Amino acid sequence: MESIIKPNEKKMHEHYKFTATEGQEPLRVDKFLMNFIENATRSKIQKGIKNGGVLVNENIVKANYKVKPNDVIRVVFEHPPHENLLVAEDLPINIVYEDDDVIVVNKAPGMVVHPGHGNYSGTLVNGLIHHVENLPSNSNERPGLVHRIDKDTSGLLVVAKNENAMTKLTEQFFNKTTERLYYALVWGNVKEDQGTIEGNIGRHPKNRLQMTVFPDGESGRHAVTHYKVIERFSYVTLVECRLETGRTHQIRVHLKYIGHTLFNDERYGGEKILKGTTFTKYKQFVDNCFKVMPRQALHAKTLGFIHPTTNKMMRFESEIPADFQASIEKWRSYSIHLKE
């Protein structure tokens, strides 16, 4: 361990904080952070370390420091996190419903929900604070948000416009009384017509950018996904997923866990041809499907919740986006051709 030097001379702002797991094997801190920080290059990380911006157990370390189990690693800078400096932007937002308490948005694929590392502008939150002044906040960078969906997932989410709405909606998500249905196109022919996937979800111990299932419950948080088959297309299947819990990447991780990775989900290996033949024509067909839908095949189709003021059940449906629909049509035609 290096000598204890604390950055007291200037006000430092914490940008990241990680705790190494019990099973952490000795690993250089620069390599460790490469696995944990999205969009960060090794040269940037090493520069930050050189400038004294990486602390392990509150001690400044060098790049060759080996991270050990239970080490607490903090990344600090003189400037506050960019996501705490929210700027209102006039962005196109597809609002399907709005009143004095809530906004229901049909998010386009490719739009980040809230600012974070590498995405400090152009997010849904930037657009929302331009559309509505004084959104309530449970933290600086996420005003109005009571849940979120991934950047490349399309579909519905609800935003709170005042403190009462935020409290009531947050309670509903916590108590699992909301209704959330997703359509997912997955690799493989799902054997059962319907089923339930249960397994704790937490950060992957070796790749911070992925989540994983801990089947024995030794880590992660309890997660339950119910699914049913909508349509089969030989090598892929269209399924409807109902979320009982709302963990990060839940559908993506649970479906991979049962052997049915989301179609074109690059983070979890779905951008590879996981099922089918070795014929060149088939590879060309799949590549064309990837081009038609250059993202994971996941859409938040249905959203239901109790209105925070009227106490009435609100339920919204969204159309499957054009790229998703085009991919379904391609697979449907291909599957029919195979059976002829």
GILIN-V728111 format. One record per helix or strand of 3 or more residues. SS is the DSSP state (a for helix, b for strand). FROM is the first residue (numbers start at 1). TO is the last residue. If there is no record, write none. Layout:
ss-><SS	SS>
from-><FROM	FROM>
to-><TO	TO>
//
This chain:
ss-><b	a	a	b	b	a	b	b	a	b	a	b	b	b	b	b	b	a	a	a	b	b	a>
from-><13	29	42	54	72	82	95	102	124	154	163	179	194	200	211	224	236	250	266	280	298	313	322>
to-><19	36	50	56	77	84	98	107	131	160	174	187	198	203	214	233	243	257	268	292	306	317	339>
//
